[in-house]
Amino acid sequence: MKKLRWGVLGAGGIADRRTLPGMMLAENAELIAVMEINGALAEKLRAKYGAKRAYTSDEALLDDPEIDAVYIASPVVLHARQAKLAADRGKHILLEKPLAMTAGEAQEVVDYCAAKGVQIAAGFMMRFGACVQAMKRAISEGRIGQLVSCSALFTCWYPDMPGAWRQQKKHSGGGALMDMGVHCIDLIGYITGSPVRQVSAMHATQTFHYEVEDSSTVLLRLENGAICTVQSNFNIPDEAAKWRLEFFGTRGRLLGDSVIGQVDGGEVDALFLNEERGYDAQQDGERARAEKLDVAFGNMYTREIVSFGESILEGRPLEVPAQDAVNVQRVVEAAYRANDEKRIVDL
């Protein structure tokens, strides 16, 4: 089998925890080199994953002629520069979210890559979750009727930590919404196939002392008319967390419990009605039995790497084109503006 040859910029963090282990399981991927500014860490990661070379410079890795594509998982502030350097050298790019510090900068990156003739995808790996795919199919088949409401909740415990780049606005661009809420906004658009047209929001730093928000609630109106909420928090203990993704329509529902996150899992409680019902003044229970959607779990990161490889090696469309991430970042920026200006922002 032909393999896409990879280099990884920012091989610690999420790359080491999730993406590189997933890459090891991808039959169409070969890891050539890793890069970290700490030489000892770079060499440790090289040995751990059997890469041929370790670098401490992004340009040195990008100059490696054996590399076809790069996965960029460095701090957000470095994304735009590194993506353009990769494009200059003809490397295809899988870029972690958010693509850049602003939507405008992200659009520049996407346009730059197009001009250089390289493919660029965004790291929204949750699209490859088994339950997410099942929910997308059910909605596209019209099984819950007209979509009227959806909600998402994604949280973690992220206390004050000196030097943590996600807690510094100049390095991350934002807090809980930018880091976690973006996945929810992306999934809502991906599953429903309907873009966001109006945004309102409230954000705060309620619990900790860093400058980015640790709490966020966003209200969205989709083009199809559905009204959605997205809650993201850095101040809910992991033991208390309940990650959810829910859709309601005129003929049913999809309740996704723990279907978002870094591990493919959870379950979908689905209720499908054959027809819209009349008004029931009693409202004393369901008239149809719920069912659990049958799915086959796997490794989302492996699926992400395999899919990207198929796009490059076989010419298939990208499952997560970077332009989608630009659009999500525009929604995030509108949410920050809506909070600051205390209004609804049209997109």
Backbone torsions as a table, in degrees:
resi	resn	phi	psi	omega
1	MET	NA	135.3	176.1
2	LYS	-70.0	139.4	-176.2
3	LYS	-118.8	144.6	171.8
4	LEU	-85.2	129.4	-174.8
5	ARG	-95.9	122.0	-168.5
6	TRP	-108.2	148.4	163.0
7	GLY	-123.2	149.8	-177.4
8	VAL	-124.1	121.2	175.0
9	LEU	-98.0	122.8	-174.4
10	GLY	79.5	61.7	-171.1
11	ALA	-82.3	-6.5	173.3
12	GLY	-83.6	-167.2	175.3
13	GLY	60.5	-133.9	-174.8
14	ILE	-62.5	-31.3	178.2
15	ALA	-61.6	-45.4	-179.0
16	ASP	-72.3	-39.6	-177.5
17	ARG	-70.2	-38.7	-169.1
18	ARG	-130.7	-52.5	-168.1
19	THR	-71.6	-43.9	179.2
20	LEU	-64.8	-43.6	173.6
21	PRO	-58.3	-37.6	176.2
22	GLY	-65.9	-39.8	179.0
23	MET	-61.8	-35.7	-179.7
24	MET	-61.6	-23.7	-178.8
25	LEU	-93.7	-4.2	-177.0
26	ALA	-86.8	118.1	-175.7
27	GLU	-68.4	-21.6	-178.5
28	ASN	-102.3	21.3	-178.7
29	ALA	-127.0	143.1	173.7
30	GLU	-133.8	126.3	179.2
31	LEU	-86.0	120.0	-179.4
32	ILE	-96.8	-45.5	-173.2
33	ALA	-153.1	153.9	175.2
34	VAL	-126.2	156.3	179.8
35	MET	-136.6	131.3	169.1
36	GLU	-144.9	145.3	-177.3
37	ILE	-68.0	-25.1	174.5
38	ASN	-84.1	112.4	-174.6
39	GLY	-60.8	-40.2	-179.8
40	ALA	-64.2	-40.9	178.1
41	LEU	-66.4	-41.9	179.2
42	ALA	-58.5	-44.2	-179.7
43	GLU	-68.1	-38.3	177.4
44	LYS	-60.6	-44.0	179.9
45	LEU	-68.9	-37.0	177.2
46	ARG	-58.2	-47.6	-179.3
47	ALA	-67.0	-39.6	-177.5
48	LYS	-60.2	-40.3	-174.3
49	TYR	-107.2	4.4	175.7
50	GLY	70.2	28.2	177.0
51	ALA	-72.0	157.6	-179.4
52	LYS	-76.3	-35.7	-173.7
53	ARG	-140.6	154.1	174.6
54	ALA	-124.3	137.7	-179.0
55	TYR	-126.6	155.3	172.9
56	THR	-111.3	2.4	-179.9
57	SER	-127.0	133.1	178.5
58	ASP	-64.4	-40.0	-179.0
59	GLU	-65.9	-36.4	177.9
60	ALA	-62.2	-44.6	177.4
61	LEU	-63.5	-43.9	-177.2
62	LEU	-67.5	-21.6	177.2
63	ASP	-82.7	-4.9	-179.9
64	ASP	-68.7	115.7	-174.8
65	PRO	-70.7	-14.6	-177.6
66	GLU	-82.2	-10.4	-175.8
67	ILE	-91.0	130.2	177.7
68	ASP	-95.3	-35.0	-172.9
69	ALA	-144.3	153.8	178.0
70	VAL	-125.4	142.9	170.4
71	TYR	-104.8	123.2	-176.5
72	ILE	-108.6	114.9	-178.9
73	ALA	-128.5	29.5	178.9
74	SER	-79.9	172.7	174.5
75	PRO	-54.4	148.6	-173.0
76	VAL	-55.4	-36.5	-176.2
77	VAL	-60.9	-20.8	-178.9
78	LEU	-94.5	-11.2	-170.3
79	HIS	-57.7	-51.5	-173.5
80	ALA	-62.0	-47.1	-179.5
81	ARG	-60.8	-48.0	-176.7
82	GLN	-67.1	-37.7	178.9
83	ALA	-64.9	-40.9	178.8
84	LYS	-67.3	-39.0	176.5
85	LEU	-62.1	-40.0	177.8
86	ALA	-64.4	-43.7	179.0
87	ALA	-62.4	-38.5	178.1
88	ASP	-58.2	-29.6	-177.6
89	ARG	-99.7	8.4	175.6
90	GLY	75.2	20.3	179.2
91	LYS	-88.8	133.8	173.2
92	HIS	-74.3	155.9	-164.9
93	ILE	-133.0	130.6	165.1
94	LEU	-111.7	111.8	-169.9
95	LEU	-114.0	127.3	178.4
96	GLU	-63.8	156.6	177.5
97	LYS	-84.1	156.2	-20.1
98	PRO	-66.4	155.9	-174.3
99	LEU	-62.9	-33.2	-175.5
100	ALA	-158.9	-177.4	-176.0
101	MET	-70.9	-28.7	178.1
102	THR	-136.9	162.1	176.9
103	ALA	-65.0	-35.5	178.2
104	GLY	-62.9	-44.2	178.3
105	GLU	-66.1	-38.2	178.2
106	ALA	-63.3	-41.0	177.8
107	GLN	-63.6	-37.2	175.9
108	GLU	-60.2	-41.2	179.4
109	VAL	-63.2	-46.7	-179.6
110	VAL	-61.7	-44.7	179.7
111	ASP	-65.7	-37.6	179.7
112	TYR	-63.8	-44.7	179.4
113	CYS	-64.5	-39.3	177.5
114	ALA	-61.4	-41.9	179.6
115	ALA	-65.6	-30.5	179.9
116	LYS	-87.2	-6.6	177.4
117	GLY	76.2	27.4	177.9
118	VAL	-113.2	150.9	178.3
119	GLN	-85.2	141.4	176.4
120	ILE	-136.8	126.8	179.0
121	ALA	-120.5	158.6	179.8
122	ALA	-101.7	150.9	-176.2
123	GLY	-83.5	50.7	174.2
124	PHE	-90.2	72.4	-172.7
125	MET	-67.4	-19.1	-177.7
126	MET	-66.9	-17.5	174.0
127	ARG	-59.1	-25.4	-176.0
128	PHE	-90.0	5.5	177.0
129	GLY	-67.2	141.8	-176.7
130	ALA	-62.1	-42.9	-179.6
131	CYS	-69.9	-37.4	177.1
132	VAL	-60.2	-44.8	179.2
133	GLN	-63.5	-39.0	179.4
134	ALA	-66.9	-39.4	178.5
135	MET	-66.2	-40.6	178.7
136	LYS	-61.2	-43.2	178.9
137	ARG	-62.9	-44.4	-177.7
138	ALA	-62.0	-41.1	-179.7
139	ILE	-71.3	-41.5	180.0
140	SER	-64.8	-27.6	177.9
141	GLU	-84.5	-0.6	177.8
142	GLY	74.3	23.0	-171.8
143	ARG	-73.2	-19.4	175.4
144	ILE	-109.7	15.4	176.7
145	GLY	73.8	-149.7	178.4
146	GLN	-71.4	124.2	178.5
147	LEU	-71.3	127.6	-178.3
148	VAL	-120.3	-23.0	-174.9
149	SER	-156.2	146.1	172.3
150	CYS	-151.7	156.9	-179.9
151	SER	-148.7	153.8	178.7
152	ALA	-141.8	143.7	178.5
153	LEU	-138.1	123.0	-177.0
154	PHE	-143.8	121.4	-171.0
155	THR	-142.5	168.0	169.7
156	CYS	-159.6	174.9	174.5
157	TRP	-104.5	114.3	-174.0
158	TYR	-135.7	77.1	-175.1
159	PRO	-72.4	171.6	178.7
160	ASP	-55.4	127.3	177.0
161	MET	-138.8	117.4	-179.5
162	PRO	-55.9	130.0	177.0
163	GLY	84.5	-3.3	-179.8
164	ALA	-68.4	116.5	-172.3
165	TRP	-67.9	-28.1	179.0
166	ARG	-68.1	-17.2	-179.9
167	GLN	-94.9	3.9	179.5
168	GLN	-115.6	116.5	-174.2
169	LYS	-59.4	-34.4	-178.2
170	LYS	-67.9	-18.8	179.6
171	HIS	-105.4	-24.4	-174.3
172	SER	-112.3	-27.0	-177.2
173	GLY	86.9	-15.4	-179.3
174	GLY	171.1	-179.5	-174.3
175	GLY	-107.1	-120.6	-173.5
176	ALA	-58.2	-40.1	178.9
177	LEU	-66.2	-46.3	-177.4
178	MET	-66.5	-34.8	-174.6
179	ASP	-89.6	-39.5	-174.1
180	MET	-114.8	-41.7	-179.2
181	GLY	-61.7	-28.9	-179.8
182	VAL	-58.9	-37.0	178.8
183	HIS	-62.7	-42.4	-178.9
184	CYS	-65.4	-44.6	178.8
185	ILE	-61.3	-42.8	178.3
186	ASP	-62.3	-45.2	-177.6
187	LEU	-65.6	-37.4	177.7
188	ILE	-61.0	-46.3	178.6
189	GLY	-65.8	-41.1	-178.3
190	TYR	-66.1	-46.3	-176.5
191	ILE	-70.5	-41.3	-176.7
192	THR	-85.3	-24.1	-175.5
193	GLY	72.5	16.0	-176.6
194	SER	-121.2	125.2	-179.5
195	PRO	-74.2	161.2	177.8
196	VAL	-80.3	136.3	-180.0
197	ARG	-118.6	-23.7	177.1
198	GLN	-140.1	145.7	-176.2
199	VAL	-138.5	136.6	166.6
200	SER	-138.3	160.7	-173.4
201	ALA	-165.9	159.9	168.8
202	MET	-134.5	131.5	178.4
203	HIS	-130.7	156.1	177.3
204	ALA	-161.7	158.6	167.2
205	THR	-107.1	91.6	-170.4
206	GLN	-86.1	-36.6	-165.2
207	THR	-113.0	-40.2	-173.3
208	PHE	-104.5	-168.5	-171.9
209	HIS	-122.5	7.1	178.6
210	TYR	-80.9	171.3	-170.3
211	GLU	-84.9	-17.8	178.0
212	VAL	-89.1	163.4	-176.4
213	GLU	-72.1	140.4	171.8
214	ASP	-102.9	-1.8	179.9
215	SER	-143.1	135.2	-179.5
216	SER	-150.4	136.2	170.2
217	THR	-130.7	126.4	-176.9
218	VAL	-121.0	137.7	176.0
219	LEU	-109.8	127.3	-176.8
220	LEU	-123.4	142.2	166.7
221	ARG	-114.1	123.2	179.7
222	LEU	-84.0	164.6	179.1
223	GLU	-60.1	-32.1	179.6
224	ASN	-80.1	1.9	176.2
225	GLY	98.1	-13.9	-179.2
226	ALA	-64.5	143.1	178.4
227	ILE	-108.4	129.5	-171.1
228	CYS	-130.1	151.9	173.3
229	THR	-122.5	144.0	176.2
230	VAL	-129.4	118.8	176.8
231	GLN	-112.2	130.4	177.2
232	SER	-137.5	136.5	-174.5
233	ASN	-141.0	144.2	169.3
234	PHE	-102.3	3.7	-170.6
235	ASN	-125.4	29.2	173.6
236	ILE	-115.1	122.3	-178.3
237	PRO	-54.7	141.7	-178.6
238	ASP	-57.5	-34.8	-179.7
239	GLU	-67.0	-24.7	-178.9
240	ALA	-95.4	-6.4	-173.4
241	ALA	-67.5	145.4	173.8
242	LYS	-139.9	95.7	-176.8
243	TRP	-81.3	127.1	-173.6
244	ARG	-137.9	151.4	175.1
245	LEU	-143.1	115.7	-169.4
246	GLU	-132.6	141.4	178.6
247	PHE	-132.9	136.0	178.6
248	PHE	-126.5	137.7	178.6
249	GLY	-134.6	-178.2	-176.9
250	THR	-74.1	-9.2	179.6
251	ARG	-132.6	22.8	176.4
252	GLY	156.6	-164.7	-176.3
253	ARG	-153.8	161.6	171.7
254	LEU	-135.6	111.4	-179.7
255	LEU	-107.7	104.3	-178.6
256	GLY	-94.2	113.6	-179.9
257	ASP	-103.5	117.4	179.1
258	SER	60.8	32.9	178.9
259	VAL	-91.6	-6.0	173.1
260	ILE	-112.0	159.2	-175.3
261	GLY	130.1	-171.7	-175.4
262	GLN	-91.9	-3.2	178.6
263	VAL	-122.0	134.4	179.5
264	ASP	-72.9	111.5	-176.8
265	GLY	-170.4	-157.6	-179.6
266	GLY	85.1	-167.8	178.6
267	GLU	-153.5	156.0	178.5
268	VAL	-116.0	118.3	173.5
269	ASP	-88.8	111.5	-175.1
270	ALA	-113.2	141.6	173.8
271	LEU	-131.9	119.1	-179.4
272	PHE	-119.1	124.7	178.2
273	LEU	-103.0	145.6	-179.5
274	ASN	-73.7	-23.5	-178.3
275	GLU	-155.7	162.5	174.0
276	GLU	-73.1	139.5	-174.4
277	ARG	-98.6	162.2	173.4
278	GLY	-77.0	173.9	-179.2
279	TYR	-68.5	134.5	178.7
280	ASP	-116.6	103.7	-178.0
281	ALA	-64.8	-26.4	-179.3
282	GLN	-71.3	-42.3	-178.3
283	GLN	45.7	49.4	-172.0
284	ASP	-109.7	22.6	175.4
285	GLY	148.4	167.6	-179.8
286	GLU	-77.3	149.5	177.2
287	ARG	-101.2	-4.8	179.7
288	ALA	-133.0	155.2	-176.4
289	ARG	-89.7	134.4	176.7
290	ALA	-72.0	159.4	177.4
291	GLU	-138.2	156.9	175.3
292	LYS	-96.4	127.9	178.0
293	LEU	-68.6	132.9	-179.2
294	ASP	-85.4	121.0	-177.9
295	VAL	-135.0	163.4	176.9
296	ALA	-114.5	109.4	-177.7
297	PHE	-75.6	157.0	178.5
298	GLY	-159.3	-155.1	178.6
299	ASN	-104.0	113.6	-177.7
300	MET	-61.9	-35.5	-177.5
301	TYR	-71.2	-36.7	174.4
302	THR	-63.9	-45.6	179.0
303	ARG	-60.6	-38.2	178.6
304	GLU	-62.2	-47.4	-179.0
305	ILE	-66.3	-43.6	179.1
306	VAL	-61.6	-45.6	-178.8
307	SER	-61.9	-44.6	178.6
308	PHE	-62.6	-42.3	178.5
309	GLY	-61.0	-40.6	178.1
310	GLU	-63.4	-36.1	178.9
311	SER	-65.1	-40.4	-178.5
312	ILE	-77.4	-45.4	-173.2
313	LEU	-80.6	-29.7	-173.8
314	GLU	-118.1	-1.0	176.9
315	GLY	75.8	21.6	178.2
316	ARG	-78.4	153.2	177.3
317	PRO	-61.9	145.9	176.1
318	LEU	-65.5	134.9	176.9
319	GLU	-73.5	-29.4	-179.9
320	VAL	-130.2	70.4	179.4
321	PRO	-59.9	141.5	-175.2
322	ALA	-60.4	-25.2	178.5
323	GLN	-59.9	-33.0	177.2
324	ASP	-61.5	-38.3	179.7
325	ALA	-70.3	-32.8	174.1
326	VAL	-62.1	-44.6	-179.8
327	ASN	-62.8	-40.0	176.7
328	VAL	-63.7	-41.1	-179.7
329	GLN	-65.6	-31.3	174.6
330	ARG	-64.4	-37.8	176.6
331	VAL	-64.8	-43.6	179.3
332	VAL	-60.8	-45.0	179.2
333	GLU	-64.4	-37.3	175.9
334	ALA	-64.0	-35.6	178.7
335	ALA	-67.4	-40.9	176.2
336	TYR	-63.9	-41.0	179.6
337	ARG	-66.8	-40.3	-180.0
338	ALA	-61.8	-40.4	177.5
339	ASN	-65.0	-47.5	-176.5
340	ASP	-64.7	-37.8	-175.4
341	GLU	-98.5	-1.1	178.4
342	LYS	52.0	55.7	-178.9
343	ARG	-153.0	175.3	172.6
344	ILE	-92.0	132.0	-178.9
345	VAL	-107.6	128.8	177.1
346	ASP	-88.3	143.2	176.6
347	LEU	-116.7	NA	NA
